[in-house]
């Protein structure tokens, strides 16, 4: 699958995330799909840093990334790793 194909279906992924977990949806709804090399999907958060700065969200972020990965696998059939920048 190409990045453009993932972009075309990204709203489906976000809708499914919203149905599963609103907080996870909030964490990813404004991410830009920056790159996909066939395995790693890179999300760009340069315009917004919702879970950054002085707060510790590492355990929550791991859960959110796993939920995003499982939703992409479920809807798109892609077993991807997620990278953030």
Secondary structure, 3 states (H helix, E strand, C coil): CCHHHHHHHHHHHHHHHHHHCHHHHHHHCCCEEEEECCCEEEEECCCCCCCCCCCCCHHHHHHHHHHHHHHHHHHHCCCCEEEEC
